[in-house]
């Protein structure tokens, strides 16, 4: 028994290579069981063993090597994106402290144009200009790393039929599809769509006891990163989508009057659709509509010119290959045991 930590997964894989079985238990759950006044490795080992035997410990799924590599890629991309945002905010804050406001829409990563605009804004001393040069250099380096990881993620999604098929859903592109593949992993470990909804954390919290009933929101449980990405996708669907899911969300918004509630409901339906699509219980794709063709073009744009050169492909041939992979890349099998049962029509009162 291992408590989840930085190298727990690698320890499990190493033990499996010598025919030894190990299980990883959730560290948050284990931490609640320890005593504050007495704790050491021996006491912790006994505590972990008792919790596992009692059935109160939550077991953590150990990802396969490929899924672990995808997770490492996504964490690197997230850190580069965060660093880019931080450096952009620091540069704008420094300019604002010195009374300089750039024009709306100015791209700070463009070489030459930004420096000229900042120089013309006011008279800078040599020390002040050195600070600006360092900020610009760090910003461009962080943005270059972000673009590099984004290109790799787009290439991986376009090359993997399972990940590429998720892009068929409205509100999902390469980043969300890659995150689902990296953190959901083997979809077979979720026996039902509700299991995946619970894992993401899009099921409302509740606490009922006796005569008292309490229901809360969707925060505080589940996978925070996946939930935030699916919420962003749901916001895009509600904002500018014309799909059936978008129309359903707008009707719900009109009825309830709460944007957050409508967005969370769309995200939940999107998660259920992700489960069916990753399971392969979907209709095969025969033709690509304009919306899906636009997604393919944008993902190829994320790959970039250098990425296309490394692949040895032109944009047109790559586009044709991706369209063909969307049609024939993976099999789809609908559930033969599932039957449509219409809902009973309620009698008007």
C-alpha positions in Angstrom: 0.0 0.0 0.0 1.3 3.4 -1.0 0.0 6.9 -0.2 -0.1 9.0 -3.3 3.0 11.2 -3.7 5.3 12.4 -6.4 6.9 9.0 -7.3 4.1 6.6 -6.3 3.2 5.7 -9.9 6.8 4.9 -10.8 7.2 2.7 -7.7 4.1 0.8 -8.7 5.4 0.2 -12.2 8.8 -0.8 -10.9 7.2 -3.4 -8.5 5.0 -4.7 -11.3 8.1 -5.4 -13.4 9.2 -7.9 -10.7 5.7 -9.4 -10.3 4.8 -7.5 -7.2 1.4 -5.8 -6.9 1.1 -2.4 -5.2 -1.9 -0.1 -4.8 -1.9 3.7 -4.5 -4.3 5.3 -2.1 -5.6 8.9 -2.1 -3.4 11.1 0.0 -6.1 13.6 0.9 -8.2 10.8 2.4 -5.3 9.3 4.3 -4.2 12.7 5.7 -7.6 13.1 7.4 -7.0 9.8 9.4 -3.7 10.7 11.0 -3.3 12.0 14.5 -1.7 15.4 14.9 0.1 14.5 18.2 1.7 11.2 17.0 2.8 10.4 13.5 5.8 8.6 12.0 6.5 6.2 9.1 5.6 3.1 11.2 2.3 4.6 12.4 1.5 5.8 8.9 2.1 2.4 7.5 -0.3 0.8 10.0 -2.9 3.5 9.4 -2.8 3.0 5.6 -3.1 -0.8 6.0 -6.1 -0.5 8.4 -7.8 2.0 6.1 -7.4 -0.3 3.1 -8.7 -3.4 4.9 -11.7 -1.4 6.3 -12.6 -0.3 2.8 -12.5 3.5 3.7 -9.5 4.3 1.5 -9.9 5.5 -2.0 -7.7 3.8 -4.6 -6.0 5.9 -7.2 -5.8 4.6 -10.8 -2.2 4.2 -12.0 -1.9 5.6 -15.5 -0.1 3.7 -18.2 3.2 5.1 -19.5 1.6 6.8 -22.5 -1.1 8.5 -20.4 1.6 9.6 -17.9 3.6 11.2 -20.7 0.4 13.0 -21.9 -0.1 14.3 -18.4 3.5 15.6 -18.3 3.0 17.4 -21.6 -0.1 19.1 -20.4 1.4 20.2 -17.1 4.3 21.7 -19.1 1.9 23.5 -21.4 -0.1 24.8 -18.4 3.0 26.1 -16.7 4.2 27.8 -19.9 0.8 29.4 -20.4 0.8 30.6 -16.8 4.3 32.0 -17.1 3.3 33.9 -20.3 0.3 35.5 -18.6 2.4 36.5 -15.6 5.1 38.2 -17.7 2.5 40.0 -19.8 0.8 41.3 -16.6 4.2 42.3 -15.1 5.2 44.3 -18.1 1.9 46.1 -18.4 2.0 46.8 -14.7 5.5 48.3 -14.9 4.4 50.5 -17.9 1.3 51.6 -16.0 3.4 52.5 -13.0 5.3 54.9 -15.2 2.2 56.4 -16.8 2.2 54.5 -20.1 -0.9 52.7 -21.4 -0.5 50.8 -24.7 -3.1 50.8 -27.4 -5.8 48.1 -27.0 -4.9 45.0 -28.9 -1.2 45.6 -28.8 0.7 42.2 -29.1 3.6 42.4 -26.7 5.3 39.4 -28.3 5.9 41.2 -31.6 9.5 42.2 -32.1 10.3 45.7 -33.1 6.8 47.2 -33.1 6.3 47.1 -29.4 9.7 48.5 -28.6 9.1 51.5 -30.9 5.7 52.1 -29.4 7.0 52.0 -25.8 10.0 54.3 -26.7 7.7 56.9 -28.2 5.4 56.8 -25.1 7.8 58.8 -22.9 11.4 59.5 -22.1 13.1 56.4 -20.5 16.3 56.3 -18.5 18.8 53.6 -19.3 18.0 51.7 -16.2 14.2 51.8 -16.9 14.8 50.6 -20.4 16.9 47.6 -19.2 14.0 46.5 -17.0 11.6 46.7 -20.0 14.1 44.7 -22.2 14.3 42.0 -19.6 10.5 41.8 -19.2 10.1 41.6 -23.0 12.8 38.9 -23.3 11.2 36.8 -20.6 7.7 37.2 -22.1 8.8 36.2 -25.6 10.7 33.2 -24.2 7.6 32.0 -22.2 5.4 32.6 -25.2 7.8 30.6 -27.4 7.6 27.7 -25.0 3.8 27.9 -24.9 3.6 27.8 -28.7 6.0 24.9 -28.8 3.9 22.8 -26.4 0.7 23.9 -28.1 2.1 22.7 -31.4 3.0 19.3 -29.9 -0.4 18.9 -28.3 -2.1 19.7 -31.6 0.1 17.2 -33.5 -0.7 14.5 -30.9 -4.4 15.1 -31.1 -4.4 15.0 -34.9 -2.4 11.8 -34.9 -4.4 9.9 -32.4 -7.9 8.8 -33.7 -9.3 8.4 -30.2 -8.4 12.0 -29.3 -9.3 13.4 -32.7 -12.8 11.9 -32.5 -13.5 14.0 -29.3 -13.1 17.1 -31.4 -16.4 16.2 -33.1 -18.2 17.6 -30.1 -19.2 21.3 -30.0 -17.0 23.3 -27.6 -14.0 20.9 -27.8 -10.8 21.5 -29.6 -7.2 20.2 -29.3 -6.5 21.4 -25.8 -9.7 20.1 -24.2 -9.5 16.8 -26.2 -5.8 16.3 -25.1 -6.7 17.0 -21.5 -9.5 14.5 -21.5 -7.2 11.8 -23.0 -4.5 12.6 -20.4 -6.5 12.7 -17.2 -9.5 10.4 -18.0 -7.1 7.8 -19.4 -8.8 4.4 -19.8 -12.5 5.2 -20.3 -13.4 1.6 -19.4 -12.8 2.4 -15.7 -16.0 4.5 -15.8 -18.9 2.1 -16.1 -21.5 4.7 -16.6 -21.6 8.4 -17.7 -22.5 9.4 -14.1 -19.2 8.0 -13.0 -17.3 10.4 -15.3 -19.5 13.3 -14.3 -18.7 12.6 -10.7 -14.9 12.3 -11.5 -15.0 15.7 -13.2 -17.0 17.2 -10.4 -20.1 18.4 -12.3 -22.6 16.8 -10.0 -24.2 19.1 -7.5 -23.2 18.6 -3.8 -25.9 17.7 -1.3 -26.2 16.9 2.3 -29.5 15.5 3.6 -30.1 14.4 7.2 -33.5 13.8 8.8 -35.8 16.6 7.9 -33.1 18.9 6.8 -32.0 19.0 3.1 -29.1 21.0 1.6 -27.9 21.3 -2.0 -24.9 23.1 -3.1 -22.9 23.9 -6.2 -20.3 22.0 -8.2 -17.2 23.4 -6.6 -15.0 21.7 -4.0 -14.9 18.2 -5.4 -13.9 16.4 -8.6 -11.1 17.1 -11.1 -10.7 20.9 -11.0 -8.7 21.2 -14.2 -11.0 19.1 -16.4 -14.0 20.9 -14.8 -12.6 24.3 -15.7 -11.9 23.3 -19.3 -15.4 21.8 -19.8 -16.9 24.9 -18.2 -15.0 27.1 -20.7 -16.2 24.9 -23.5 -19.8 25.2 -22.3 -19.5 29.0 -22.1 -18.3 29.1 -25.7 -21.3 26.9 -26.7 -23.8 29.2 -24.9 -22.2 32.4 -26.2 -21.9 31.7 -29.9 -23.1 28.2 -30.6 -26.0 27.3 -32.9 -26.0 23.6 -32.1 -28.9 21.7 -30.4 -27.0 21.8 -27.1 -26.7 25.6 -27.4 -30.4 26.0 -28.1 -31.2 23.8 -25.1 -28.9 25.9 -22.9 -30.5 29.1 -24.0 -33.9 27.8 -23.2 -32.7 26.7 -19.7 -31.1 30.2 -19.2 -34.4 31.8 -20.1 -36.3 29.6 -17.7 -33.9 29.8 -14.8 -32.3 33.2 -15.3 -28.9 32.0 -14.1 -26.0 32.0 -16.5 -23.8 29.9 -14.1 -26.5 27.2 -13.8 -27.0 27.0 -17.6 -23.3 26.8 -18.2 -22.8 24.0 -15.6 -25.8 22.1 -17.1 -24.3 22.3 -20.6 -20.9 21.2 -19.3 -22.5 18.2 -17.7 -24.3 17.2 -20.9 -21.0 17.7 -22.7 -19.3 15.3 -20.2 -21.9 12.7 -20.8 -21.4 13.1 -24.6 -17.6 12.7 -24.0 -18.2 9.3 -22.3 -20.3 7.9 -25.1 -17.8 9.2 -27.7 -14.8 7.8 -26.0 -16.6 4.5 -25.5 -17.2 4.4 -29.3 -21.0 4.4 -28.8 -21.6 7.0 -31.5 -22.6 7.3 -35.1 -19.9 7.1 -37.7 -18.9 10.3 -39.4 -19.7 10.3 -43.1 -19.2 13.9 -44.1 -17.5 16.9 -42.4 -19.6 20.0 -42.0 -18.3 23.5 -42.1 -18.0 23.7 -38.4 -15.8 20.7 -38.1 -13.7 21.7 -41.2 -13.1 25.1 -39.5 -11.8 23.2 -36.4 -9.4 21.2 -38.5 -8.1 24.3 -40.1 -7.5 26.0 -36.7 -5.8 22.9 -35.3 -3.4 22.8 -38.3 -2.7 26.5 -37.6 -1.8 25.6 -34.0 0.7 23.0 -35.4 2.5 25.9 -37.1 4.8 26.1 -40.1 7.7 24.5 -38.2 5.5 21.6 -37.1 4.4 21.0 -40.6 8.0 21.0 -41.8 9.0 18.5 -39.1 6.2 16.3 -40.2 7.2 16.7 -43.9 3.7 17.6 -45.0 2.0 20.5 -46.7 -1.1 22.1 -45.2 -3.4 20.7 -47.9 -2.2 17.1 -47.7 -2.3 17.2 -43.9 -5.9 18.5 -44.0 -7.0 15.7 -46.3 -5.3 13.1 -44.1 -7.0 14.4 -41.0 -10.4 14.5 -42.7 -10.0 10.9 -43.7 -8.9 9.9 -40.2 -12.0 11.5 -38.8 -14.1 9.3 -41.0 -12.3 6.0 -40.7 -9.8 6.4 -37.9 -11.8 4.5 -35.2 -14.8 2.2 -35.1 -18.1 3.2 -33.6 -20.5 0.6 -32.3 -23.9 1.6 -30.9 -25.3 -0.3 -27.9 -27.5 -3.0 -29.3 -29.3 -3.5 -26.0 -30.3 0.1 -25.6 -33.8 0.9 -26.7 -35.5 4.3 -27.1 -38.3 4.8 -24.7 -40.3 8.0 -25.3 -41.2 10.1 -22.3 -44.8 10.0 -21.2 -46.7 13.2 -22.1 -47.9 14.9 -19.0 -51.6 15.6 -18.9 -52.4 19.3 -18.5 -53.8 20.2 -15.1 
